[in-house]
Amino acid sequence: MTVESLDAGSPTPPTPPSPPEGPSSPWGIRDFRFLWFGRVVAVLGIQVQSSALLWQVYEIARRDHPIEQASLYLGLVGLCQFLPLLAFTLPAGALADRRDRKHTVTLSILVEGSCAAAFLLMALHGAPPLWGLLAVAAVFGAARAFLAPASQAFLPMVVGRKALPPAIAAQSIAFQTGAIAGPALGGVIVAVNVPLAYAVSLGMFLLAAGAFVLIKTSGKPAPVENKLSPVESVKEGLAYVWKTKIVLGAISLDLVVVLLAGVALLTPIFARDILHVGAIGFGLLRASFGVGAMAVAIYLSRFPIVKHGGRWMFAAVAVFGLCTLTFGLSKIVWLSALALFIGGGADMISVNIRQTLIQLATPDHMRGRVSSVSMLFIGASNELGEAYSGVMVRMLGAIGAACFGGVGALAATGLWAAMFPGLRKADRLS
C-alpha cells in the first residue's frame, strides 16, 4: 500500500512526469553532498546566531525587569520572526513552483548572512537597543520565508524519488548536526564574546551560499510552467493540502504539539534562574535535544521506517510530550538534559515520517506550494510558539508553562489520532 492510497478522502489529480528515480543512496550523488554540506553550515549559523540573540536579549531585558517580564522579550524575538513568515511563506511557495529554486535558496541564505552582519555591527557598539535586534530578526524571518519552501522542493529534484526517504533522513542529520554543534558552540562563544558568535554565523552563511552555487541544475527537471496567477496558484496549493487529509493531519499535528510543548525559549530561563548553570549549561541544554535527534536520524538514514508509519509517528509525539513534562518538573541538570535528549529522538521520528508522507503524497509541480504550507505551520509552531511560551511563562511561570505544554501535547496526540484515522493507519512509506 502506498501513501497516496491510504486516505480515501485524498484527491488523486493527474501527476506530471516525476524526476527519474535515480540511485537508491543519496550519498552517491555529487549535488546532494553539496546540498547536505550547505544545509549543515546554514543550520549551524542559524543556531549559533539564535543562541547569541536569545542570550543577549534576555540579558538586556533582565537589567530592568524581573524574570516574568524579561521572558516576554524572548517571546518578541519569535514573534518578530514569525510575522514575516506569515506574510511571505505562501507567496514564496508559489514562487518556488515558478522560478529557479536554487537561485531562491542561495539568495535567501545571503540575506540571512546580511542579518548576521547587522547583529555583529550592533554587538560591536556595546549594548544595542532591543528594537534594533528585533528589527533585524524580522528581516531574518522574511529570508527564511523564501528559503524554506524552495529548499524543501529542491531536494527531490536533486536525488529523485527512489533515494528520497533516506535523503530526508540524511537532511535531518544535517539539520541536527547544526542543531547540536550550534547551541553548544554558541553557548561557549557567548560566554566569552557575543560579537564573535555573530561573526561565526556570518562565516557559516557564506559557506552555505557557496555550496549551493556549486550544485549543478542543468539536466534536472525544472518546475512545470504554471499559468495560474500568483493568487490562484496559492489557492490551488491550499486546496490540495486541505483535501489531502494525510498531509493536513501531519502538518497540523506538528503545529499544535510544538506550539504547546516547544521548550527552546524556556532553556535560557531554566539555565539561568532555575537550574543555575549559566551560559555553558544553557549550551548543554540546547545541544541535548539535538544530540538525541541526530542519533535517531543517523539510524533512520540507514534503516528507514517502512511499515506502520502512522503508529510510529503518534507514539513518538506522545513520548515527546512526556519528555517535555519531565523537563518542566526536573530540578537536576542531568535529568533535564536526558529528557531533552529523549525528546529530540522522538521528535526526529515524527519529523522523518511526516516529511516522507508529505513529499511522497505531493506531485512535483506542487511541492513548492505544499512545502510552503508545511513550513508556515512549522514556522508558526516555532516562532509563534516562542511568543506563546513567553505569555505562558508570564501566566504560569517557567515550570508551569513547560508542564502545561507536555500535558497539552499528550492531549493533542489522542485528539489527532481520532480526527485523522487515515494518518493513524498509514502503513508503508513508499
C-alpha positions as CSV (number, residue, x, y, z in Angstrom):
1,M,0.0,0.0,0.0
2,T,1.4,3.4,-0.9
3,V,1.0,6.7,0.8
4,E,-1.4,8.0,-1.9
5,S,-3.9,5.2,-1.3
6,L,-4.0,5.5,2.5
7,D,-6.8,8.1,2.7
8,A,-9.9,7.7,0.7
9,G,-10.6,11.4,1.2
10,S,-7.4,12.4,-0.6
11,P,-7.7,13.7,-4.2
12,T,-5.9,11.9,-7.0
13,P,-5.1,14.6,-9.6
14,P,-3.2,13.6,-12.6
15,T,0.5,13.8,-11.8
16,P,3.1,15.2,-14.3
17,P,6.2,13.2,-15.1
18,S,8.3,12.8,-12.0
19,P,12.1,13.2,-11.9
20,P,14.0,9.9,-12.6
21,E,14.2,7.6,-9.7
22,G,18.0,7.6,-9.8
23,P,20.2,5.7,-7.3
24,S,18.8,4.4,-4.0
25,S,21.5,6.1,-1.9
26,P,21.7,9.9,-1.9
27,W,25.4,9.9,-0.9
28,G,26.4,8.7,-4.4
29,I,25.0,11.9,-5.8
30,R,27.6,14.8,-6.0
31,D,25.0,17.5,-5.9
32,F,23.3,16.0,-2.8
33,R,26.7,16.1,-1.0
34,F,27.0,19.9,-1.7
35,L,23.3,20.3,-0.7
36,W,24.0,18.4,2.5
37,F,27.1,20.4,3.4
38,G,25.3,23.7,2.7
39,R,22.4,22.6,4.9
40,V,24.8,21.7,7.8
41,V,26.7,25.0,7.8
42,A,23.5,27.1,7.3
43,V,21.8,25.5,10.3
44,L,25.0,25.8,12.3
45,G,25.0,29.5,11.5
46,I,21.3,29.9,12.4
47,Q,21.7,28.1,15.8
48,V,24.9,30.0,16.8
49,Q,23.1,33.2,15.9
50,S,19.9,32.2,17.8
51,S,21.9,31.3,20.9
52,A,23.6,34.6,20.9
53,L,20.4,36.6,20.2
54,L,18.3,34.9,22.9
55,W,21.1,35.3,25.5
56,Q,21.7,38.9,24.5
57,V,18.0,39.9,24.6
58,Y,17.4,38.1,27.9
59,E,20.5,39.7,29.5
60,I,19.5,43.2,28.3
61,A,15.8,42.7,29.5
62,R,16.9,41.3,32.9
63,R,18.7,44.6,33.7
64,D,15.4,46.4,34.2
65,H,12.8,43.6,34.5
66,P,12.0,40.5,36.6
67,I,12.0,37.1,35.1
68,E,8.4,37.1,34.0
69,Q,8.6,40.4,32.2
70,A,12.0,39.6,30.7
71,S,10.6,36.3,29.2
72,L,8.1,38.4,27.2
73,Y,11.1,40.0,25.3
74,L,12.3,36.5,24.4
75,G,8.8,35.9,23.1
76,L,9.1,39.0,20.9
77,V,12.1,37.5,19.2
78,G,9.9,34.7,18.0
79,L,7.0,36.9,17.1
80,C,9.2,39.3,15.1
81,Q,10.4,36.3,13.0
82,F,7.0,34.7,12.7
83,L,5.1,37.7,11.3
84,P,7.3,37.9,8.1
85,L,6.9,34.1,7.8
86,L,3.2,34.5,8.0
87,A,3.2,37.3,5.3
88,F,5.6,35.8,2.8
89,T,5.7,32.0,3.1
90,L,2.7,31.2,0.9
91,P,3.7,33.6,-1.9
92,A,7.3,32.1,-1.6
93,G,5.9,28.6,-2.2
94,A,4.2,29.8,-5.4
95,L,7.5,31.4,-6.4
96,A,9.3,28.1,-5.8
97,D,7.0,26.4,-8.3
98,R,7.6,29.1,-10.9
99,R,11.2,30.1,-10.6
100,D,14.7,28.5,-10.2
101,R,14.7,27.0,-6.7
102,K,18.5,27.0,-6.5
103,H,18.7,30.8,-7.0
104,T,16.0,31.4,-4.4
105,V,17.8,29.3,-1.8
106,T,21.2,30.9,-2.5
107,L,19.8,34.5,-2.4
108,S,17.8,33.8,0.8
109,I,21.0,32.5,2.6
110,L,22.9,35.6,1.5
111,V,20.2,37.8,3.1
112,E,20.5,35.7,6.3
113,G,24.2,36.4,6.2
114,S,23.5,40.1,5.9
115,C,21.4,39.9,9.1
116,A,24.3,38.2,10.9
117,A,26.5,41.1,9.8
118,A,24.0,43.6,11.2
119,F,23.8,41.8,14.5
120,L,27.6,41.8,14.6
121,L,27.9,45.5,13.9
122,M,25.3,46.3,16.7
123,A,27.1,44.0,19.2
124,L,30.4,45.7,18.5
125,H,29.0,49.0,19.5
126,G,28.1,47.8,23.1
127,A,24.6,47.1,24.3
128,P,22.3,47.6,21.3
129,P,18.7,48.7,21.6
130,L,16.2,45.9,21.8
131,W,14.2,47.4,18.9
132,G,17.2,47.2,16.7
133,L,17.7,43.5,17.5
134,L,14.1,42.7,16.9
135,A,14.0,44.6,13.6
136,V,16.9,42.6,12.2
137,A,15.2,39.4,13.5
138,A,12.2,40.3,11.4
139,V,14.3,40.6,8.2
140,F,15.8,37.3,9.1
141,G,12.3,35.8,9.3
142,A,11.5,37.2,5.9
143,A,14.5,35.5,4.4
144,R,13.6,32.2,6.0
145,A,10.1,32.5,4.4
146,F,11.6,32.3,1.0
147,L,14.3,29.8,1.9
148,A,12.2,27.1,3.4
149,P,9.7,26.1,0.6
150,A,12.4,26.4,-2.1
151,S,14.9,24.2,-0.2
152,Q,12.2,21.6,0.6
153,A,11.1,21.4,-3.0
154,F,14.7,21.4,-4.3
155,L,15.6,18.1,-2.6
156,P,13.5,15.7,-4.8
157,M,14.9,17.4,-7.9
158,V,18.5,16.6,-6.7
159,V,18.0,12.9,-5.6
160,G,14.9,11.6,-7.4
161,R,12.1,9.6,-5.8
162,K,14.0,6.3,-5.1
163,A,16.5,7.9,-2.8
164,L,14.1,10.4,-1.2
165,P,13.3,8.6,2.1
166,P,17.0,8.1,3.1
167,A,17.8,11.6,1.7
168,I,15.2,13.1,4.0
169,A,16.8,11.3,7.0
170,A,20.2,12.5,5.8
171,Q,18.9,16.0,5.6
172,S,17.7,15.6,9.1
173,I,21.2,14.5,10.1
174,A,22.5,17.7,8.5
175,F,20.0,19.8,10.5
176,Q,20.7,18.1,13.8
177,T,24.5,18.4,13.2
178,G,24.0,22.1,13.2
179,A,21.4,21.9,15.9
180,I,23.9,20.1,18.2
181,A,27.1,22.0,17.5
182,G,25.4,25.4,17.1
183,P,23.8,25.8,20.6
184,A,26.9,24.2,22.3
185,L,29.3,26.3,20.3
186,G,27.1,29.4,20.6
187,G,26.9,28.9,24.4
188,V,30.7,28.7,24.7
189,I,31.3,31.7,22.4
190,V,28.6,33.8,24.1
191,A,30.2,33.2,27.4
192,V,33.4,34.7,26.0
193,N,32.3,37.2,23.4
194,V,28.9,37.9,21.9
195,P,30.2,39.6,18.7
196,L,32.3,36.6,17.9
197,A,29.2,34.4,17.8
198,Y,27.7,36.6,15.2
199,A,30.9,36.6,13.2
200,V,30.9,32.8,13.2
201,S,27.3,32.8,12.0
202,L,28.2,35.2,9.1
203,G,31.0,32.9,8.0
204,M,28.7,29.9,8.1
205,F,26.1,31.6,5.9
206,L,28.7,32.5,3.3
207,L,29.9,28.9,3.2
208,A,26.4,27.6,2.8
209,A,25.7,30.0,-0.1
210,G,28.9,28.9,-1.8
211,A,27.9,25.2,-1.5
212,F,24.5,25.9,-3.2
213,V,26.2,27.8,-6.0
214,L,28.3,24.7,-6.8
215,I,25.1,22.5,-7.3
216,K,24.5,21.8,-11.0
217,T,20.9,22.2,-12.0
218,S,21.4,21.7,-15.8
219,G,19.6,18.5,-16.9
220,K,17.4,18.3,-13.8
221,P,13.6,18.7,-14.2
222,A,12.5,22.3,-13.8
223,P,9.2,23.3,-12.2
224,V,6.3,22.8,-14.7
225,E,5.1,26.1,-16.2
226,N,2.3,27.4,-14.1
227,K,-0.1,29.6,-16.0
228,L,-2.2,30.5,-12.9
229,S,-1.9,33.9,-11.3
230,P,0.1,34.1,-8.1
231,V,-3.2,34.3,-6.1
232,E,-4.8,31.4,-7.8
233,S,-1.6,29.4,-7.5
234,V,-1.6,29.9,-3.7
235,K,-5.2,28.9,-3.6
236,E,-4.6,25.7,-5.5
237,G,-1.8,24.7,-3.1
238,L,-4.0,25.4,0.0
239,A,-6.9,23.4,-1.6
240,Y,-4.6,20.5,-2.2
241,V,-3.4,20.4,1.4
242,W,-7.0,20.8,2.7
243,K,-8.3,17.9,0.7
244,T,-5.3,15.6,1.3
245,K,-6.1,14.6,4.8
246,I,-2.8,12.8,5.5
247,V,-0.8,15.9,4.6
248,L,-3.2,18.2,6.6
249,G,-3.2,15.9,9.6
250,A,0.6,15.6,9.7
251,I,1.4,19.3,9.4
252,S,-1.3,20.5,11.8
253,L,-0.3,18.0,14.5
254,D,3.2,19.4,14.3
255,L,1.9,22.9,14.6
256,V,-0.2,22.1,17.7
257,V,2.4,20.0,19.5
258,V,5.4,22.2,19.0
259,L,3.3,25.3,19.8
260,L,2.3,23.8,23.1
261,A,5.4,21.7,24.0
262,G,8.4,23.5,22.4
263,V,10.9,24.4,25.1
264,A,13.5,26.3,23.1
265,L,12.5,29.6,24.6
266,L,12.5,28.2,28.1
267,T,16.1,26.9,28.1
268,P,17.7,30.3,28.9
269,I,15.2,30.8,31.8
270,F,15.9,27.3,33.2
271,A,19.6,27.6,32.7
272,R,20.0,31.0,34.4
273,D,17.3,31.1,37.0
274,I,16.1,27.6,37.8
275,L,19.0,25.2,37.3
276,H,21.6,27.9,37.8
277,V,24.1,26.5,35.3
278,G,24.9,29.7,33.3
279,A,25.8,30.1,29.7
280,I,27.7,26.8,29.4
281,G,24.7,24.9,30.9
282,F,22.5,26.8,28.5
283,G,24.5,25.4,25.6
284,L,24.3,21.9,27.1
285,L,20.5,22.0,27.3
286,R,20.2,23.4,23.8
287,A,22.5,20.7,22.5
288,S,20.9,17.8,24.3
289,F,17.8,17.9,22.2
290,G,19.8,17.9,19.0
291,V,22.1,15.1,20.1
292,G,19.1,12.8,20.6
293,A,17.6,13.8,17.3
294,M,20.8,13.3,15.4
295,A,21.4,9.8,16.9
296,V,17.9,8.8,15.7
297,A,18.4,10.5,12.3
298,I,21.7,8.5,11.7
299,Y,19.8,5.3,12.4
300,L,16.9,6.2,10.1
301,S,19.3,7.2,7.3
302,R,20.5,3.6,7.4
303,F,17.3,1.8,8.5
304,P,14.3,4.0,7.5
305,I,10.9,3.2,8.9
306,V,8.9,1.4,6.1
307,K,5.9,0.0,8.0
308,H,3.3,1.3,10.4
309,G,4.4,4.9,9.8
310,G,1.3,6.4,11.4
311,R,1.6,4.4,14.6
312,W,5.3,5.3,14.9
313,M,4.5,8.9,14.4
314,F,1.8,9.2,17.1
315,A,3.8,7.1,19.5
316,A,6.8,9.5,19.0
317,V,4.7,12.5,19.6
318,A,3.4,11.1,22.9
319,V,6.9,10.4,24.0
320,F,7.8,14.0,23.1
321,G,5.0,15.3,25.3
322,L,6.2,13.1,28.3
323,C,9.7,14.4,27.9
324,T,8.5,18.0,27.9
325,L,6.6,17.3,31.1
326,T,9.7,15.7,32.7
327,F,11.8,18.7,31.7
328,G,9.4,21.1,33.4
329,L,9.4,19.1,36.7
330,S,13.1,18.4,36.8
331,K,15.4,20.4,39.2
332,I,18.5,18.3,38.2
333,V,20.5,19.4,35.2
334,W,21.4,15.9,34.0
335,L,17.7,14.8,34.2
336,S,16.7,17.9,32.3
337,A,19.3,17.2,29.6
338,L,18.2,13.5,29.4
339,A,14.6,14.5,29.0
340,L,15.6,16.8,26.1
341,F,17.8,14.0,24.6
342,I,15.0,11.5,24.5
343,G,12.5,14.2,23.4
344,G,14.8,15.0,20.5
345,G,15.0,11.4,19.4
346,A,11.2,11.1,19.5
347,D,10.8,14.4,17.6
348,M,13.1,13.1,14.8
349,I,11.0,10.0,14.3
350,S,7.9,12.2,14.0
351,V,9.6,14.7,11.6
352,N,11.1,12.0,9.4
353,I,7.7,10.2,8.9
354,R,5.9,13.5,8.4
355,Q,8.2,14.8,5.8
356,T,8.3,11.5,3.9
357,L,4.5,11.4,3.9
358,I,4.3,14.9,2.6
359,Q,6.9,14.5,-0.1
360,L,5.6,11.2,-1.5
361,A,2.0,12.3,-1.5
362,T,2.7,15.5,-3.4
363,P,3.3,15.8,-7.2
364,D,6.5,17.7,-8.1
365,H,4.7,20.7,-9.7
366,M,3.0,21.5,-6.4
367,R,5.9,20.7,-4.0
368,G,6.8,24.4,-3.5
369,R,3.3,25.4,-2.5
370,V,2.7,22.3,-0.3
371,S,6.1,22.8,1.3
372,S,5.3,26.5,1.9
373,V,2.1,25.5,3.8
374,S,4.1,22.9,5.8
375,M,6.8,25.4,6.6
376,L,4.3,28.0,7.5
377,F,2.9,25.6,10.1
378,I,6.4,24.8,11.3
379,G,7.2,28.5,11.5
380,A,4.1,29.1,13.4
381,S,4.9,26.3,15.8
382,N,8.5,27.6,16.4
383,E,8.4,31.4,16.2
384,L,4.8,31.9,17.3
385,G,5.4,29.2,19.8
386,E,8.2,31.3,21.4
387,A,5.8,34.2,21.7
388,Y,3.2,31.8,23.2
389,S,5.7,30.5,25.6
390,G,6.6,34.0,26.8
391,V,3.0,34.6,27.6
392,M,2.6,31.3,29.3
393,V,5.7,32.0,31.5
394,R,4.1,35.3,32.5
395,M,0.9,33.5,33.5
396,L,2.1,30.2,34.9
397,G,5.8,30.6,35.5
398,A,8.5,28.7,33.6
399,I,7.8,25.4,35.3
400,G,4.1,25.7,34.9
401,A,4.5,26.6,31.2
402,A,6.6,23.5,30.5
403,C,4.2,21.2,32.3
404,F,1.2,22.6,30.6
405,G,2.8,22.1,27.2
406,G,3.7,18.5,28.0
407,V,0.1,17.7,29.0
408,G,-1.2,19.6,26.0
409,A,1.0,17.6,23.6
410,L,-0.4,14.3,25.1
411,A,-3.9,15.5,24.7
412,A,-3.3,16.6,21.1
413,T,-1.9,13.2,20.2
414,G,-5.1,11.5,21.2
415,L,-7.3,14.1,19.6
416,W,-5.5,14.0,16.2
417,A,-5.4,10.2,16.2
418,A,-9.2,10.3,16.4
419,M,-9.7,13.1,13.9
420,F,-7.3,11.7,11.2
421,P,-7.8,7.9,11.1
422,G,-6.1,7.8,7.7
423,L,-2.9,9.2,9.1
424,R,-3.1,6.9,12.1
425,K,-3.4,3.9,9.8
426,A,-0.7,5.0,7.4
427,D,1.4,1.9,6.8
428,R,4.2,1.6,4.2
429,L,6.2,4.8,3.5
430,S,6.7,4.1,-0.2
